[in-house]
């Protein structure tokens, strides 16, 4: 995934405007206090969507091939 790629997110076609790393606490991993030191960074992408520019984990995005 790279800047300028068209990707699918929440059934929307959006464009990647920035790639970066950040921490993300997954609530499915369990309740309780969050220890941010133990949470590893993961790849994120800042995307331009209908609601503006937002950051999401890259695992939640699907690159769209052959966009014409």
Order of alpha helices (4+ residues) and beta strands (2+ residues): beta-beta-beta-beta-beta
